[in-house]
Amino acid sequence: MQTLQRLHCVAAVLKFAVSMTFSPILRAASRSLKLAPFLAFVLACAACSQAPAPAPAAQPQSSAPSIPRITDKVEAAGSDGVEVDARYPSMRSELAPLDAAMHAYTQAQQAELATRIKKLKPEAERAERPGKLDLDFTIATQTVAFVSALTQGQADVGDGKPTPLRATFTQHLGSGKIVAFGDLFTDPAAALNTFSEEARRRLYAEYEARLYNQNLPQAELTARMKAMHALVDKGTEPKAENFAAFLVDGVDGKAIGITLIFAPGQVAAETDGAQQIEVPVKLFIDAIKPEYRDAFDKDSATPSAPTPGSGPH
């Protein structure tokens, strides 16, 4: 390789010398002016004979491609008087169970909406004014062992009062299983009690602070406080259905907690939208099943409290 580079340089020098001999401009110039560029060119060729600089070291590749968090795949369909518009994220092949769970949810909601419409509209009206199912699926959180997805949308029978929809799906990467809330714990009933107590404690504090800041008359404050406690108590009863929507919290590393998502009207007024509570892992690490325990960071710091009335991210 070095020999070939030297030959190229010699050829270039000869070509340069010829041009200097026959160029009228250069013949008119002084000898010193003609020698300066010639010497510069020779020095440049000397550099050509040097061994090429080593190629820069290759940058280390990431261990795995990140999971898209944006929605970029749209699927539209319709049957039984229902128009469906569902948007899904493109995902890696190992997340096929999560992708299947998302599509199964869409099919179930389509069937449920079709059943409602059949009871409300004759066939001709269903064809003319179909119901609409609109769903947006996104990857909400991802850790070394879990990926959680969130869907939000609405089902509309055509009466101008769409029903809001919200659901979550969590896949354990090691096993490929879609896990429900109770699947994470050795004693699901005890875990439900723990999460129920923590959710109530957090929600009570948030709503009480909000009410006190309104400077309400004592009678109204007492009445609203009582109503708020009753709503929270009902929505956080230690039942599986009240804690069905959850996300395993974390960013690429070990999980640092579990985010509970409550539907509009479950623990607050419907106008306040969905509510969420972030429960730190240190409150439930001992209750996690052994096969999942190492996926949680028991030394992680307690996350800050969510903004009252804020929906899921």
Residue frames relative to the residue before (quaternion, step in Angstrom):
aa qw qx qy qz dx dy dz
M 1.0000 0.0000 0.0000 0.0000 0.00 0.00 0.00
Q 0.6652 0.4951 -0.3091 0.4657 3.60 0.96 -0.89
T 0.6193 0.5480 -0.3402 0.4476 3.62 1.05 -0.79
L 0.6538 0.5112 -0.3085 0.4648 3.56 0.96 -0.89
Q 0.6431 0.5164 -0.3313 0.4582 3.60 0.99 -0.74
R 0.6400 0.5253 -0.3304 0.4531 3.59 1.02 -0.79
L 0.6322 0.5320 -0.3296 0.4568 3.59 1.00 -0.85
H 0.6443 0.5112 -0.3269 0.4655 3.60 1.00 -0.83
C 0.6631 0.5062 -0.3152 0.4524 3.58 0.95 -0.80
V 0.6360 0.5254 -0.3308 0.4583 3.61 0.98 -0.85
A 0.6439 0.5173 -0.3209 0.4635 3.56 0.94 -0.85
A 0.6532 0.5125 -0.3188 0.4573 3.57 0.96 -0.80
V 0.6356 0.5278 -0.3314 0.4557 3.59 1.03 -0.79
L 0.6499 0.5153 -0.3159 0.4608 3.61 0.92 -0.88
K 0.6526 0.5111 -0.3181 0.4601 3.56 0.97 -0.86
F 0.6476 0.5213 -0.3145 0.4581 3.55 1.02 -0.81
A 0.6493 0.5265 -0.3137 0.4503 3.57 1.03 -0.87
V 0.6348 0.5317 -0.3247 0.4571 3.56 1.01 -0.85
S 0.6659 0.5051 -0.3150 0.4496 3.55 0.93 -0.90
M 0.6413 0.5184 -0.3287 0.4603 3.57 1.04 -0.68
T 0.6465 0.5414 -0.3174 0.4339 3.61 1.07 -0.74
F 0.8038 0.3287 -0.1408 0.4754 3.55 0.90 -0.95
S 0.5587 0.6064 -0.4110 0.3888 3.61 1.17 -0.17
P 0.4282 -0.7160 0.4825 0.2668 3.62 -0.67 0.98
I 0.6149 0.5520 -0.3598 0.4333 3.57 1.06 -0.66
L 0.6932 0.4704 -0.2749 0.4719 3.54 0.91 -0.93
R 0.6117 0.5480 -0.3585 0.4438 3.64 1.08 -0.66
A 0.6713 0.4978 -0.2949 0.4632 3.54 1.14 -0.66
A 0.6059 0.5690 -0.3548 0.4281 3.56 1.17 -0.40
S 0.5934 -0.5685 0.4301 0.3738 3.54 -1.25 0.36
R 0.6644 -0.5125 0.3666 0.4019 3.54 -1.31 0.45
S 0.6523 0.5279 -0.3335 0.4296 3.62 0.94 -0.82
L 0.6515 0.5057 -0.3212 0.4653 3.57 0.98 -0.77
K 0.6579 0.4992 -0.3259 0.4602 3.59 1.06 -0.70
L 0.6864 0.4942 -0.3056 0.4374 3.60 0.98 -0.74
A 0.5956 0.6084 -0.3775 0.3640 3.60 1.00 -0.68
P 0.7150 0.4111 -0.2942 0.4829 3.61 0.71 -0.90
F 0.6062 0.5632 -0.3667 0.4252 3.57 1.11 -0.68
L 0.6622 0.4944 -0.3018 0.4754 3.60 0.98 -0.85
A 0.6231 0.5386 -0.3418 0.4526 3.55 1.02 -0.76
F 0.6581 0.5111 -0.3108 0.4572 3.53 1.00 -0.85
V 0.6344 0.5272 -0.3310 0.4583 3.58 1.02 -0.81
L 0.6410 0.5168 -0.3233 0.4664 3.58 0.98 -0.83
A 0.6291 0.5294 -0.3346 0.4605 3.58 1.03 -0.77
C 0.6591 0.5003 -0.3141 0.4654 3.57 1.01 -0.77
A 0.5894 0.5574 -0.3724 0.4509 3.56 1.09 -0.62
A 0.6369 0.5167 -0.3257 0.4704 3.54 1.06 -0.75
C 0.5948 0.5794 -0.3702 0.4164 3.57 1.13 -0.65
S 0.6723 0.5231 -0.3094 0.4227 3.57 1.05 -0.73
Q 0.5095 0.6370 -0.4306 0.3862 3.56 1.26 -0.18
A 0.5688 -0.5797 0.4480 0.3737 3.57 -1.16 0.56
P 0.5301 -0.6366 0.4440 0.3414 3.60 -0.94 0.80
A 0.5578 -0.6070 0.4522 0.3404 3.53 -1.14 0.73
P 0.5329 -0.6331 0.4424 0.3456 3.57 -0.97 0.76
A 0.5492 -0.6165 0.4539 0.3352 3.53 -1.11 0.75
P 0.5513 -0.6120 0.4356 0.3631 3.61 -1.02 0.71
A 0.5799 -0.5964 0.4265 0.3550 3.53 -1.11 0.72
A 0.5217 -0.6448 0.4638 0.3115 3.53 -1.03 0.84
Q 0.4680 -0.6697 0.5023 0.2831 3.53 -1.02 0.84
P 0.5135 -0.6471 0.4526 0.3358 3.60 -0.94 0.79
Q 0.4017 -0.7125 0.5275 0.2296 3.51 -1.00 0.86
S 0.5390 -0.6042 0.4671 0.3553 3.54 -1.12 0.61
S 0.6154 -0.5985 0.3742 0.3506 3.54 -1.11 0.69
A 0.7947 -0.0683 0.0661 0.5995 3.56 1.06 -0.66
P 0.5368 -0.6192 0.4471 0.3585 3.59 -1.03 0.64
S 0.5012 -0.6544 0.4682 0.3185 3.54 -1.02 0.75
I 0.4939 -0.6520 0.4920 0.2981 3.51 -1.20 0.58
P 0.4777 -0.6782 0.4598 0.3168 3.61 -0.72 0.95
R 0.2396 -0.7685 0.5774 0.1363 3.54 -0.96 0.88
I 0.6285 0.5331 -0.3447 0.4494 3.58 1.22 -0.09
T 0.4393 -0.6714 0.5288 0.2766 3.51 -1.20 0.53
D 0.1005 0.8405 -0.5211 0.1090 3.58 -0.50 1.12
K 0.6899 0.4086 -0.2908 0.5220 3.58 1.20 0.20
V 0.1044 -0.8230 0.5583 0.0094 3.56 -0.49 1.20
E 0.0498 -0.7772 0.6271 0.0114 3.52 -0.96 0.93
A 0.0736 -0.7953 0.6017 0.0104 3.55 -0.76 1.04
A 0.0998 0.7799 -0.6098 0.0997 3.55 -1.00 0.83
G 0.0053 -0.8098 0.5865 0.0105 3.54 -1.25 0.14
S 0.2226 0.7414 -0.6141 0.1538 3.52 -1.08 0.82
D 0.8129 0.2485 -0.1882 0.4920 3.56 -1.28 0.37
G 0.6981 -0.4931 0.2819 0.4360 3.56 0.96 0.80
V 0.6413 0.4925 -0.3301 0.4870 3.60 1.17 0.48
E 0.2074 -0.7354 0.6318 0.1304 3.54 -0.96 0.92
V 0.1335 -0.8109 0.5689 0.0323 3.56 -0.79 1.05
D 0.0208 0.7572 -0.6523 0.0276 3.53 -0.97 0.95
A 0.0820 0.8105 -0.5672 0.1214 3.56 -0.29 1.30
R 0.1639 -0.7915 0.5858 0.0592 3.56 -0.90 0.96
Y 0.0797 -0.8160 0.5722 -0.0190 3.55 -0.73 1.16
P 0.4382 -0.6606 0.5252 0.3095 3.61 -1.13 0.52
S 0.4432 -0.6411 0.5459 0.3076 3.58 -1.15 0.57
M 0.0439 -0.8352 0.5473 -0.0324 3.59 -0.77 1.01
R 0.6366 -0.5286 0.4047 0.3894 3.52 -1.33 0.34
S 0.6763 -0.5368 0.3289 0.3824 3.55 -1.22 0.55
E 0.6529 0.5320 -0.3380 0.4199 3.62 0.99 -0.70
L 0.6516 0.4895 -0.3179 0.4845 3.59 1.29 -0.17
A 0.2459 0.7980 -0.5109 0.2041 3.58 1.19 0.49
P 0.6367 0.5152 -0.3574 0.4489 3.68 0.91 -0.69
L 0.6462 0.5093 -0.3226 0.4679 3.59 1.01 -0.75
D 0.6375 0.5205 -0.3134 0.4738 3.56 1.01 -0.83
A 0.6551 0.5078 -0.3111 0.4651 3.58 0.98 -0.83
A 0.6330 0.5328 -0.3306 0.4541 3.59 1.03 -0.77
M 0.6316 0.5316 -0.3288 0.4586 3.58 1.03 -0.76
H 0.6913 0.4704 -0.2837 0.4695 3.57 0.86 -0.96
A 0.6204 0.5361 -0.3468 0.4555 3.59 1.04 -0.68
Y 0.6237 0.5313 -0.3360 0.4645 3.58 1.05 -0.74
T 0.6398 0.5218 -0.3251 0.4611 3.59 0.94 -0.86
Q 0.6712 0.4989 -0.3023 0.4573 3.58 0.88 -0.91
A 0.6521 0.5125 -0.3169 0.4601 3.59 1.00 -0.81
Q 0.6754 0.4801 -0.2996 0.4728 3.59 0.94 -0.84
Q 0.6132 0.5359 -0.3483 0.4642 3.58 1.09 -0.65
A 0.6637 0.4989 -0.3049 0.4666 3.59 0.92 -0.88
E 0.6564 0.5097 -0.3137 0.4593 3.58 0.97 -0.83
L 0.6637 0.4931 -0.3061 0.4720 3.58 0.96 -0.85
A 0.6246 0.5360 -0.3370 0.4571 3.60 1.01 -0.77
T 0.6405 0.5218 -0.3226 0.4620 3.60 0.99 -0.80
R 0.6510 0.5101 -0.3147 0.4658 3.58 0.96 -0.83
I 0.6733 0.5078 -0.3022 0.4444 3.56 0.92 -0.92
K 0.6305 0.5482 -0.3383 0.4329 3.60 0.99 -0.79
K 0.6636 0.4944 -0.3023 0.4731 3.55 1.11 -0.63
L 0.7314 0.4431 -0.2258 0.4666 3.58 1.17 -0.56
K 0.8167 0.2167 -0.0721 0.5299 3.59 1.03 -0.77
P 0.4534 -0.6390 0.5313 0.3222 3.59 -1.11 0.60
E 0.7147 -0.4865 0.2908 0.4098 3.56 -1.24 0.45
A 0.6533 0.5232 -0.3267 0.4390 3.61 0.92 -0.88
E 0.6764 0.4819 -0.2963 0.4717 3.57 0.96 -0.82
R 0.6088 0.5533 -0.3572 0.4423 3.59 1.08 -0.64
A 0.6646 0.4948 -0.3033 0.4706 3.56 1.04 -0.77
E 0.6962 0.4747 -0.2713 0.4651 3.57 1.03 -0.79
R 0.7972 0.1037 -0.0295 0.5940 3.57 1.01 -0.86
P 0.0798 -0.8434 0.5307 0.0277 3.58 0.31 1.22
G 0.5192 -0.5898 0.5049 0.3573 3.52 -1.27 0.35
K 0.2705 -0.7721 0.5566 0.1445 3.57 -1.22 0.36
L 0.1150 -0.7590 0.6396 0.0396 3.51 -1.03 0.96
D 0.0047 0.8044 -0.5913 0.0573 3.56 -0.61 1.15
L 0.0503 0.8178 -0.5650 0.0971 3.58 -0.61 1.17
D 0.1188 -0.7746 0.6196 0.0440 3.53 -1.06 0.84
F 0.1207 -0.8048 0.5808 0.0203 3.58 -0.52 1.25
T 0.0507 0.7934 -0.6048 0.0471 3.58 -0.93 0.90
I 0.4651 -0.6029 0.5515 0.3406 3.54 -1.29 0.37
A 0.2322 -0.8153 0.5206 0.1013 3.58 -0.57 1.18
T 0.7980 -0.0401 0.0541 0.5989 3.60 0.92 -0.89
Q 0.0228 -0.7835 0.6202 0.0303 3.55 -1.25 0.46
T 0.0688 -0.7746 0.6287 0.0102 3.55 -0.93 0.96
V 0.7186 -0.4183 0.2966 0.4697 3.58 -1.23 -0.12
A 0.7974 0.3048 -0.1452 0.5001 3.60 1.10 -0.57
F 0.7891 0.2486 -0.1231 0.5481 3.60 1.17 -0.43
V 0.0892 -0.7383 0.6632 0.0844 3.50 -1.29 0.58
S 0.1086 -0.8042 0.5837 0.0291 3.57 -0.75 1.07
A 0.1523 -0.7827 0.6003 0.0618 3.54 -0.96 0.94
L 0.1995 -0.7661 0.6042 0.0906 3.53 -1.20 0.64
T 0.0784 -0.7686 0.6306 0.0740 3.55 -1.07 0.75
Q 0.0263 -0.7651 0.6433 -0.0072 3.50 -1.11 0.85
G 0.2789 0.7564 -0.5568 0.2001 3.54 -1.06 0.71
Q 0.3418 -0.7276 0.5487 0.2298 3.52 -1.19 -0.54
A 0.2487 -0.7209 0.6276 0.1569 3.49 -1.35 0.50
D 0.0690 -0.8211 0.5657 -0.0301 3.56 -0.73 1.12
V 0.2742 -0.7690 0.5570 0.1524 3.58 -0.65 1.10
G 0.6083 -0.5730 0.3445 0.4277 3.57 1.28 -0.17
D 0.5534 0.6233 -0.3896 0.3918 3.56 1.24 0.27
G 0.5677 -0.6212 0.3761 0.3877 3.56 1.27 0.16
K 0.6905 0.4035 -0.2763 0.5330 3.59 1.26 0.16
P 0.0908 -0.8402 0.5332 0.0381 3.59 0.40 1.18
T 0.3884 -0.7005 0.5536 0.2282 3.54 -1.16 0.70
P 0.3646 -0.7333 0.5195 0.2440 3.61 -0.66 1.01
L 0.1526 -0.7815 0.6014 0.0654 3.56 -1.07 0.81
R 0.0902 0.7745 -0.6205 0.0831 3.53 -1.07 0.81
A 0.1439 0.7805 -0.5957 0.1236 3.59 -0.86 0.93
T 0.2208 -0.7611 0.5940 0.1384 3.55 -1.26 0.42
F 0.1179 -0.7612 0.6353 0.0553 3.54 -1.29 0.50
T 0.0537 -0.8092 0.5850 -0.0039 3.58 -0.83 0.98
Q 0.1335 -0.7885 0.5979 0.0535 3.56 -0.83 1.04
H 0.3083 -0.6984 0.6149 0.1977 3.53 -1.07 0.86
L 0.4094 -0.7647 0.4418 0.2290 3.56 -0.49 1.18
G 0.6411 0.5610 -0.3365 0.4014 3.59 0.97 -0.78
S 0.7831 0.3076 -0.1472 0.5201 3.57 0.95 -0.90
G 0.4061 -0.7123 0.4749 0.3197 3.58 1.19 -0.48
K 0.5009 0.6774 -0.4121 0.3468 3.59 1.27 0.10
I 0.3591 -0.6476 0.6200 0.2595 3.52 -1.27 0.56
V 0.1495 -0.8316 0.5329 0.0452 3.57 -0.50 1.19
A 0.3253 -0.6988 0.6049 0.1998 3.52 -1.13 0.81
F 0.7199 -0.4421 0.2960 0.4457 3.58 -1.25 0.27
G 0.7113 0.4775 -0.2683 0.4404 3.59 0.80 -0.98
D 0.5774 0.6135 -0.3720 0.3896 3.58 1.19 -0.50
L 0.6354 0.5718 -0.3253 0.4044 3.60 1.16 -0.46
F 0.7662 0.4056 -0.1719 0.4679 3.57 1.16 -0.55
T 0.5387 -0.6210 0.4667 0.3260 3.54 -1.17 0.66
D 0.7706 0.1321 -0.0726 0.6192 3.58 1.12 -0.69
P 0.2512 -0.8194 0.4934 0.1485 3.61 0.10 1.25
A 0.6352 0.5380 -0.3436 0.4349 3.61 0.98 -0.78
A 0.6651 0.4888 -0.3011 0.4775 3.59 0.95 -0.87
A 0.6359 0.5256 -0.3262 0.4615 3.58 1.02 -0.77
L 0.6269 0.5333 -0.3346 0.4590 3.58 1.00 -0.77
N 0.6372 0.5203 -0.3262 0.4657 3.57 1.01 -0.78
T 0.6464 0.5275 -0.3150 0.4525 3.58 0.96 -0.87
F 0.7047 0.4508 -0.2669 0.4785 3.56 0.84 -0.96
S 0.6044 0.5530 -0.3548 0.4505 3.59 1.06 -0.67
E 0.6771 0.4916 -0.2919 0.4633 3.58 0.87 -0.96
E 0.6724 0.4912 -0.3047 0.4624 3.59 0.93 -0.85
A 0.6446 0.5168 -0.3250 0.4601 3.59 0.96 -0.81
R 0.6582 0.4983 -0.3165 0.4673 3.58 0.92 -0.82
R 0.6396 0.5333 -0.3340 0.4415 3.58 0.88 -0.88
R 0.6960 0.4709 -0.2746 0.4673 3.57 0.89 -0.97
L 0.6897 0.4851 -0.2910 0.4520 3.58 0.86 -0.91
Y 0.6015 0.5493 -0.3571 0.4571 3.59 1.00 -0.78
A 0.6898 0.4996 -0.2893 0.4369 3.57 0.77 -1.06
E 0.6691 0.5087 -0.3032 0.4491 3.57 0.91 -0.89
Y 0.7250 0.4465 -0.2554 0.4580 3.57 0.79 -1.03
E 0.6217 0.5327 -0.3465 0.4579 3.57 1.04 -0.69
A 0.6455 0.5072 -0.3213 0.4721 3.57 0.97 -0.83
R 0.6442 0.5246 -0.3221 0.4539 3.56 0.98 -0.79
L 0.6781 0.4870 -0.2932 0.4658 3.59 0.94 -0.87
Y 0.6492 0.5188 -0.3255 0.4511 3.59 0.94 -0.83
N 0.6543 0.5283 -0.3120 0.4420 3.57 1.04 -0.73
Q 0.6275 0.5510 -0.3388 0.4334 3.59 1.22 -0.31
N 0.3178 -0.7860 0.4804 0.2247 3.60 1.31 -0.09
L 0.1828 0.8127 -0.5256 0.1728 3.57 0.88 0.96
P 0.5938 -0.5240 0.4507 0.4120 3.57 -1.23 0.38
Q 0.6363 -0.5819 0.3366 0.3786 3.57 -1.02 0.76
A 0.6485 0.5297 -0.3302 0.4357 3.60 0.92 -0.85
E 0.6817 0.4717 -0.2853 0.4810 3.58 0.93 -0.92
L 0.6230 0.5437 -0.3380 0.4494 3.58 1.03 -0.79
T 0.6643 0.5065 -0.3018 0.4594 3.57 0.92 -0.90
A 0.6654 0.5082 -0.3043 0.4543 3.59 0.93 -0.91
R 0.6962 0.4656 -0.2815 0.4683 3.58 0.87 -0.92
M 0.6083 0.5465 -0.3474 0.4589 3.57 1.08 -0.66
K 0.6548 0.5127 -0.3027 0.4656 3.56 0.97 -0.88
A 0.6626 0.5002 -0.3040 0.4673 3.58 0.93 -0.89
M 0.6439 0.5275 -0.3191 0.4531 3.56 1.01 -0.82
H 0.6540 0.5121 -0.3153 0.4589 3.58 0.92 -0.88
A 0.6472 0.5248 -0.3194 0.4513 3.58 0.97 -0.85
L 0.6631 0.5033 -0.3058 0.4620 3.59 0.95 -0.87
V 0.6649 0.4959 -0.3015 0.4702 3.57 0.92 -0.88
D 0.6439 0.5328 -0.3259 0.4419 3.57 0.93 -0.90
K 0.6798 0.4854 -0.2927 0.4654 3.58 0.92 -0.88
G 0.7166 0.4738 -0.2583 0.4419 3.57 0.89 -0.93
T 0.7471 0.3507 -0.2084 0.5248 3.58 1.21 -0.38
E 0.2440 0.7553 -0.5625 0.2316 3.60 1.11 0.53
P 0.5077 -0.6835 0.4298 0.3006 3.62 -0.93 0.84
K 0.3310 0.7079 -0.5345 0.3219 3.52 0.53 1.31
A 0.6109 -0.5952 0.3791 0.3589 3.57 -1.03 0.79
E 0.6627 0.5291 -0.3234 0.4199 3.60 0.91 -0.84
N 0.6445 0.5296 -0.3325 0.4400 3.62 1.11 -0.55
F 0.7619 0.3094 -0.1689 0.5433 3.58 1.23 -0.43
A 0.2991 0.7898 -0.4860 0.2249 3.56 1.20 0.54
A 0.7183 0.3940 -0.2390 0.5213 3.60 1.10 -0.66
F 0.2522 0.7599 -0.5569 0.2210 3.56 -0.44 1.22
L 0.2066 -0.7411 0.6241 0.1363 3.53 -1.32 0.42
V 0.3617 -0.6734 0.5909 0.2580 3.57 -1.08 0.71
D 0.3067 -0.8171 0.4702 0.1309 3.55 -0.42 1.28
G 0.4640 0.6607 -0.5184 0.2818 3.53 -1.13 0.74
V 0.2489 -0.7419 0.5994 0.1680 3.54 -1.31 0.29
D 0.8596 -0.1604 0.0236 0.4846 3.55 -0.20 1.39
G 0.7213 0.4057 -0.2603 0.4974 3.62 0.99 -0.67
K 0.7633 -0.2772 0.2427 0.5307 3.56 -1.09 -0.69
A 0.5814 -0.5898 0.4310 0.3583 3.56 -1.21 0.53
I 0.2476 -0.7886 0.5506 0.1171 3.56 -1.03 0.83
G 0.8106 -0.0974 0.0630 0.5740 3.58 1.23 -0.01
I 0.3831 -0.6720 0.5714 0.2742 3.52 -1.36 -0.26
T 0.2375 -0.7586 0.5929 0.1288 3.56 -0.90 0.96
L 0.2204 -0.7606 0.6005 0.1105 3.55 -0.80 1.07
I 0.1356 -0.7867 0.5994 0.0589 3.57 -0.93 0.89
F 0.1379 -0.7937 0.5912 0.0378 3.55 -0.73 1.13
A 0.4852 -0.6927 0.4605 0.2696 3.54 -0.86 1.01
P 0.6404 -0.5068 0.3876 0.4277 3.60 -1.19 0.41
G 0.7933 0.2706 -0.2220 0.4982 3.57 -0.86 0.97
Q 0.5674 0.6236 -0.3906 0.3698 3.63 1.17 -0.27
V 0.8135 0.0596 -0.0162 0.5783 3.60 0.90 -0.89
A 0.7533 0.2072 -0.1448 0.6071 3.58 1.31 0.12
A 0.6802 -0.4566 0.3547 0.4506 3.55 -1.27 0.14
E 0.5963 -0.5883 0.4019 0.3699 3.57 -1.06 0.71
T 0.6312 0.5490 -0.3395 0.4301 3.58 1.05 -0.70
D 0.6264 0.5353 -0.3378 0.4549 3.60 1.23 -0.36
G 0.4560 -0.7122 0.4301 0.3161 3.57 1.29 -0.13
A 0.7327 -0.3819 0.3141 0.4676 3.54 -1.33 -0.27
Q 0.2265 -0.7580 0.5988 0.1244 3.54 -1.19 0.66
Q 0.1004 -0.7974 0.5914 0.0656 3.57 -1.17 0.52
I 0.1330 -0.7630 0.6299 0.0588 3.51 -1.21 0.68
E 0.2230 -0.7694 0.5862 0.1216 3.58 -0.82 0.98
V 0.1331 -0.8059 0.5761 0.0308 3.56 -0.50 1.23
P 0.3636 -0.7604 0.4916 0.2190 3.62 -0.55 1.11
V 0.6227 -0.6051 0.3651 0.3359 3.54 -1.09 0.82
K 0.6055 0.5906 -0.3692 0.3851 3.61 1.04 -0.65
L 0.6293 0.5446 -0.3431 0.4356 3.61 1.19 -0.36
F 0.8215 0.2138 -0.0983 0.5193 3.61 1.14 -0.40
I 0.3432 0.7835 -0.4776 0.2005 3.60 1.23 0.07
D 0.6755 0.5017 -0.3097 0.4428 3.61 0.95 -0.77
A 0.6579 0.5134 -0.3093 0.4560 3.59 1.21 -0.37
I 0.5234 0.6452 -0.4103 0.3761 3.61 1.26 -0.28
K 0.5492 -0.6024 0.4651 0.3452 3.57 -1.08 0.71
P 0.6191 -0.5826 0.3728 0.3718 3.60 -1.02 0.74
E 0.6749 0.5139 -0.3158 0.4250 3.61 0.93 -0.80
Y 0.7290 0.3845 -0.2355 0.5149 3.60 1.23 -0.34
R 0.4970 0.7205 -0.4104 0.2560 3.59 1.19 -0.46
D 0.6772 0.5072 -0.3067 0.4361 3.58 0.93 -0.85
A 0.5936 0.5795 -0.3639 0.4236 3.60 1.23 -0.29
F 0.6827 0.4452 -0.2749 0.5101 3.60 1.30 -0.21
D 0.3627 -0.7261 0.5492 0.1987 3.55 -1.04 0.85
K 0.2388 -0.8205 0.5040 0.1253 3.56 -0.10 1.26
D 0.6819 0.4804 -0.2922 0.4678 3.60 1.20 -0.36
S 0.4180 0.7210 -0.4686 0.2930 3.60 1.24 0.08
A 0.5400 -0.6360 0.4509 0.3172 3.53 -1.15 0.67
T 0.5705 -0.5785 0.4548 0.3648 3.52 -1.23 0.50
P 0.3964 -0.7279 0.4979 0.2554 3.63 -0.71 0.99
S 0.5722 -0.5910 0.4396 0.3605 3.53 -1.18 0.49
A 0.5910 -0.5939 0.4118 0.3585 3.53 -1.17 0.60
P 0.4966 -0.6553 0.4718 0.3184 3.61 -1.02 0.75
T 0.5889 -0.5642 0.4387 0.3773 3.53 -1.20 0.44
P 0.5106 -0.6567 0.4451 0.3317 3.62 -0.76 0.93
G 0.8217 0.2338 -0.1910 0.4833 3.51 -0.96 0.94
S 0.5140 0.6475 -0.4237 0.3701 3.58 1.25 -0.05
G 0.3971 -0.7024 0.5389 0.2419 3.54 -1.11 0.72
P 0.6945 -0.4555 0.3381 0.4426 3.57 -1.30 -0.01
H 0.4571 -0.6753 0.5035 0.2856 3.55 -1.13 0.64
